[in-house]
Amino acid sequence: MLRYSTNKKSVLLALISLILFCQEASGASKRDFRGAWIQTVFQGYDKRTTEQNQSYLRSLLDNLQATGINAVIFQVRPAADSFYPSPIEPWSRHLTGCIGAAPARLWDPLQFMIDECHKRGMEIHAWLNPYRVTASANEQLPDNHLCNLFPKRFVKYCKRIYFNPALPENRQHIVGVVRDIITRYDVDGIHFDDYFYPYPSNGEEFDDEAHYRSSGTKLSKPDWRRRNVDILIESVHQTIAETKPWVRFGISPFGIWRNNTSDPEGSATSGLQNYDDLYADVPRWAAMGWIDYQIPQLYWETDHQRASYRVLCDWWADHGEGRHIYIGQDVKKTADACELPEKLRQIEEIGPERIQGNCWWYAGNLPAISAQLKEKSYSTPALVPEYLWKHVEPADKPGTPVYKDGKLQWNADDHASKWVVYRFDKASDVDVENPSAIKAVTYRPEFIPDCGGCYVITALDRANGESDHSSPVTVSLP
């Protein structure tokens, strides 16, 4: 069964709907996930110096901030390698041109991106590809690579190499990578994309028959493969819960779960199926509470013959399973087809109780639609939605901010992860449900005003729950 209804989940859904209804009743919702993917595979990082790469990323983030993006999904593990100094896996060839080689001027791209995203008030989610080891057919791995040390743990398929999802030691390895990242880095989320078992190609069979036969399972082979992936996802969830329970875990699956010709619960489509071809039952993971959001990749045209965006958007809106749904959008395809207004209109009609935002593939293409987004949908700032099911300590209301030497400062509560700065013309205008009053989200308890007015501060806890606002302070500027 696809659905796993429980009283607890029903209560959560009711709470989400009530909060969003109240926000809508007072005007436009100020809660909206506005994400963008920054991929690192074949993006020229290895052709630039450290300084040039840092300049490139700063410029990219500046453009995202100007558009209204509030969350960045940054690819840090493209293929069993790393865009950060890892004690577990080698430096990425996509960063330096040679797997295992450190940057000529040493830097930590992940820490750099955390600092730069948080400086701009954006969340950062570390994006990992779990099973992929090589991204192209001609890659050579060094003798000391895990794949060469333990070749039986890997499968070669369509001239590319993958971790065998059936093996417990491979799951432990991947979970260890996640644990290392969240232990050493202040990331807001961990993100896996659509690559689980590899996409089928040319009728070639993924060579895991011997492991299936020796497993002793009574499951069919497809169910056994799905169970292998289930175990990984549950293990990552458990690791996050034990290490930093506030860190989000999200998946961006291929846009079709199942066609309704395969399952009456499926969508009215006729394309490749996540469940049957990639062995990933992503809505189930949400229903089980293992993940916090799904970003289905709906990269097709509105009325695509086999995979209609319109049909799939409605389908996924009904299958959040008590967790968030953000729609994965292809910027170039949407801009080329002139479909942005229609796609956003459909999401607006569905409403924020069923779809809580969008994520844009990919960040480098976003300028093509930035002006359109800023004109309407992103005309006012927004906060990333609250994760009501996360068990965190709520942040206290900030004390009255003090304006001194051109800077607002306030007390930093231990349970606050960041703060929201609001500006109004006068104290009687204070209404923190008005998103147009948001001046900034800051990860530091300070802010430099660029105009006078009445300012109040709220604190956001680790699950994005918002505190009551501080007492107002009036700032007068020349």
N, C-alpha and C positions, 0 to 999 in steps of 0.2 A: 504494500500500500504506500502511496505517496504521502498522505497526510498522517500526522501523528498528533491529533488534537488532545489537549489536556486542559484541565481547569486552570492550571498556572499560566499556560500559553494564552488562554482566552482572557484572563485578567490583564495580562500584559498588553494584548491587542486593544482591549477596552481603554486602558490607560493612555496608550499612544494616540488612539483616536480622539479621546477627550482633550488631551493637551493640544493636539493639532487643530481641533475644532475651535478651541478657545482662542488660539492664535489667529486663525482665519477670521473669526468673528470680529477681531479688533483690527483687521487689516491684513496685508500680505504677511505670510509666514516668514519669520526671520531664521528659520531652521531649514537648511538646504545643503546637501552634500554637493559640492562643486569641485570635482576631482579632475586630474589630468595625469595621464601616464607619461613618464619620461623613460624611454627605453635606452639601453646602452649597447645593444648588439649592432655591429656594423654602422656606427654613428660617427666614426672618425676620431674618437678619443685618442686612439693610438697614433694618429697623425699630428696631434697638437701637443704643445708643451703643457706642463702643469698650469702655468699662468694662463695660457690660452683656454684650457678646459675650465678653469675657475671663472674666467671672464664670460665664457659661453654659457655656463650654468647660471651665473648671476643675471645675465641678460634674459635668459629664458624665464627665470623666476620673476623678474621684474615685469615681463609681459603678462605672465599668468596672474600676478597680483593686480595689475592694472585692469585685467578682464574681470576679476572677481573670484578667481579660483581660491578655494580655502583648504584644499588637500592635494598633496602630490604623492603619486605612487612611483617610486624610483627603483629601477631595476638594479639590484645589487648582487644577484647570483644568477647570471644568464645560463651557465652550463657547468655546474659543479665547480665553480670558480668564484672569485670575489672582487667586488669594487670597494674593498676595505681590507686592512691587514688582518688576515684570519689565521688562527693557529690550526685550523682544520683543513682548509682548501687553499689552492694556489691563487695568486693574483691572476686576474682575467686577461686573456689575450686581447680582449676588446678594449682594454684600458691601455696596455703597454705594447701590444703587437706580438708579445711572446708569453705564452702561459707560464706562470711562476715568476716572471721577472717583475720586480718592483718598479714603480715610476722613477724616472731619472732624478727628479727632485721629489723626494718622498712626500706624499700627502695621503689623506684618508678621505676619499670622495664621500663615503657615507656620513662621516662626522661633519664634513663640510656642508653637505646638504641638510643635515639636521639643523646646524647653526643657521644657515641661510633661510631655510623654510620658517623656522621658529622666529627669526628676526622679522619676517614679513607676516607673522601671525598665521601661518599655514601649518596644517598637520603634515607629517611625512610618514608614509607607509612603506616599509621595506619589501620589495617585490622579489620573490624567489621563484625560479623554475625548478620544481622538485626533482624530476627524474632525468632531465636531459643532461648529457655529458658532452656531446659535441653538437654544434649547430650547423655544421656543413660537412660535406663528404670528404674533404681533403685535409682535415685537421690532424695533426700529429701530436700525440700525448707523450710527455717525458717518461723515462724509464721508471721514475719513482712515483708516478701517478697511481692513484688507487686502482684505476682500471687495469693497469699493467701488473700491479702487485697481486691483485685478486680478480683475474679475468672472468672467473665463473660467476661473479656477482653481477655481470653486465650482459646486455643483449644488444647485438648489432642488428639494426632494422633499417632498411632503405639507406644503407651506407652511413647511418648515424648510430651513435652509441647511447644507450640508456641504462640507468640503474634498473635492475629487475625488481619490480614492485612487490614480488612475492616473498622476498627475503627479509627476515626480521633485522639482520645486520644493516641492510640498506635503509630501512625505516629508522633505525637507531641513529644512523649517520645523519640523515636529513633532519631528524628531530634535534640532534646535537648542534647542527648549524643554527637552527632557530633559537635554541637555548642560548647559544653564544651571543647571537645578535641582541636579543632582548636583555641579556645580562649586562652587556658592555655598552649598549647604546640606548639613548632615550627616544626610541621610535614610538610613534603613536599607533602603528599597526604593522601586522605581517600580512603579506598578500601573495597568494598563488594565482596564476592565470589559468588558461584552459588546457595546458599540456599535462595530461596524466598518462594513461597508456597512449602511445603515439597515434596520430591520425592515420587511418588505413590508407595504403598506397599500393597500387599496381597488383593487387591480389596477394601480396607477400604476407606471410603469417608471422606474427610475433612469436619468437621461439621460446616458449615457456612450457611446452607440453610435458617435458620430463619433471619439472617442478610440480605441475598440476597432478600428475599421476602419483608422484611420491608423497604428496601432501596428506593423503588419506582422507581428504574431504569427501563429503557426500553431496556437496554443491555442484551444480553444473559449472562448466568452465567460465561462462560469462559472470555468473554469480560469484564464483571464487575470485575472479579478477576484481569485481566491484568490492568484495570484502577486503581484498588487499589494500585498495585505496582508502576504504572506510577506516581501516585500522590506522593508517598514516594520519588521516585528518583528525581522528579522535585523539591520537597520541600528541599531535601538535597542540590541539586544544588543551589537553591535560597539562602539557609542559608550560604553556602560557599561564594557565590558571594557577599553577604551583609557583611560578617565577615572578611574573608581573601581571596579576589578573586584570588590570585595566587595559592592557594592550589588546587592540582589536585584531581579529583574524577574519580576513575576507577572501572570497574567491570570485574570479571573473570568468565564468564558464562560457563555452560555446553557446550560442543563442538558442539552440533547440534542445530541450530536455528529451522529449520523445514526440514523434508524430502520432496523431490520433489514430492512424491506421495500425500502429503497433500497440497502442494503449489508449483506452477511452479517456484517460486523464491527460493525454498529450495535447499538443496544439494542432491546429488545422494547417499543417505544413507538410512538406515532403522532402526534407533535407537530411543530412547527416545528423545522428542522434548522440548526444552526450552520454546517455545511459547505456546505449548498445554498442557504440563505436569507441568511445574513450573510457568507458567503464567508470564514469563519475556520476553519482546520484546526488547532485549538489543540493537540490531542495531538501532531501532527506537529512543532509548535514545540518541545515538550518533548523529543521524540525527537531533534531536531536540536541540542539543547543551547542553544537561543536563549532559553528562559525557565527559571526556577528553581522555579516552583510554578504549579499550576492550582487555582482555587477554583470548580468548577462550581456554578452557582446552582440548587440542588435545592429549589425553593420549593413543591413540590407535597406533597399528602398521601401518607402511606405507601403506600396502595393506590389512588392516583389512576388512573382508567380509562385515560387516554391517556399519562400520564407518571408512573409509579409511582416514588415516592422509593426504595422498597425495590429496585426493579429498577435504577434509575439509580445508586444508591449502589454497588451491586455492580459495575456496568459501569465506572464511573470508577475504582474501586479497582484494576481490572485494566488501566488505561490511564494510569498515571502516567508511563510511558516513562522510568523512571530519575530522575524528578524528584518533588518532593513533591505530594501531593494533600491539599487541605483542602476540607471540604464547606461550601458556602455554605448557610446556614440562614435561613429567614424566621421571625423571632421571633414576630410576631403570628399568622401562619397556624398555626405549630406550637403556640402556646399556646391559640389558639381551638379547635383540634382535639384538644387534650390528648394530643399525640403525642410530647412531648419524651422521656419515658423510653424509648419504643420506638425512636425514631430514634437516640438515644445508645447503646442496647443493640446495635443493628445495627452501628454503627461499632466498638463494643468487640469484637464477635464477629469482625468483619473483621480487626481488629488493626492496631497502629501500623506494621507493616512495609508496609502497603498504603495506609492513610489516616493522615496525620500530624497531623490537627487539624480544627478547625471555624472558620468565620468567620460572624459574626452580623449579619444585616440587620434592623434597623439599630440603632446604639448607643442611640438614644433610647428604643427599645422594650424594651431588655434587662432593666430592672427587673421585667418581667412574669414572667421565668423565673430571675432571679438566685438566689432562695432554693433552687430545685430544683438548679441547677448547683452551688451551694456545698455542698449536702447530700451529693453523691456525686462527680460527674465532676470538679468543681473544688474538691474538699475540701482538696487540698494544692496548693501553688504548682507551677508548671511553667516550664521554659525553652523558648524557641522552638527547634525542631529544628535540628540542625547541617546545613549545606549542604556535604556532603563533596567535591563537585566544584569548589568555589570554591578558587582558588589564592591562599592568603594565608599570611603568616608566622604560625606558632603562637605563642601568648602564653606567656611564661615563668611559672613558678610564683611567686606573690607571696611576698615576704619575710615574716618573722614580723610580724604586725600589732602595733602599739603602742597601748595604751589610755591616753589622757591627756586630762584636762579633759573627761571625759564622752564622748569620741569615740574610735572605732577608726580608725587610719590605717595605710596600707601603701604600699610603693613602687609607682609607676605604670609598668608596662612599655610600651614604645613600640608593641608589637603587640597590646596589650589594648584592646578597645573598651568593655568594661564588666566588672564583677566580681560574683560571687555570694557572699553572706554566709550562712554556715551556723552554727547554734547547736545545741549538745548539752549534756547535763547534766554530762558529764565527758569527759576526753580519750579514755578507753577506748571511748566510744560513737561516736566519729567514723566516719561512713559517708556520704560525699557522694552516694551513689546513693539516699539516702532523701529524697524530695522534701519530707516534712513538716519536715525540718530547715532548709529554705530560709527565711531571714528576709527577705532582700531581694536584688534585682538593682539595682546602682547604677552609674551612668555616671561617678561620681566616686570616687576611691580613699579613701573615708571612709564611716563609718557611725556613727550614734548608737544604741547599744543601749538597749532599754527594759526589759531584764531581765538578770540575771546568768547565767553559764554559761560553757561552753567554746566559743570561736569559731574558725572557720577560714575562709579566703578562697580562692576560685579565680578565675582570670581567663578571660574569654571572648575569643577572637580575633574578627576581623571576620566570620568564617563561623560563629560560635557554637560553635567547638570549645573544649572546656574543658581548662584546665591541671590539673596535680596541685594538691592543696590545700596551703596554707601550713602552717607549724607552728602548733599551737594556742596560743591565749592565753586565760587565764581572766579573766573580768570579774566583779567583785563590786560589786553595787549595794546601797544601803541598803534 
